[in-house]
């Protein structure tokens, strides 16, 4: 019966050990990549959530303004007043969340004057309704 020499055991052990170390390193690298990817996904969801919140505030403010203009009931302007306070906060939050993305910052630079113009139109509608004595 053939018995392998001790050097053969050492060589086999070295190969198995090298394979295990390689697997451990590959696992660590893949785990790190997954964690980075997961952070990116979470960040993207935060940005999307903030954009949705901004859009919802704009819609609520516009709807409240329209209801007030139609009815003249000042209590209907509460969502509009809340929107005037919250919209700049949402814009600021979006700027912070997208600080690492110049393209998104540029889009926010284009969006902000549009939002301000829309809010100015809503304010003007409210002022016209308040000055209208025939209603």
Secondary structure, 3 states (H helix, E strand, C coil): CCCCCHHHHHHHHHHHHHHHHHHHHHHHHHHHHHHHHHHHHHHHHHHHHHHHHHHHHHHHHHHHHHHHHHHCCHHHHHHHHHHHHHHHHHHHHHHHHCCCCHHHHHHHHHHHHHHHHHHHHHHHHHHHHHHCCCC
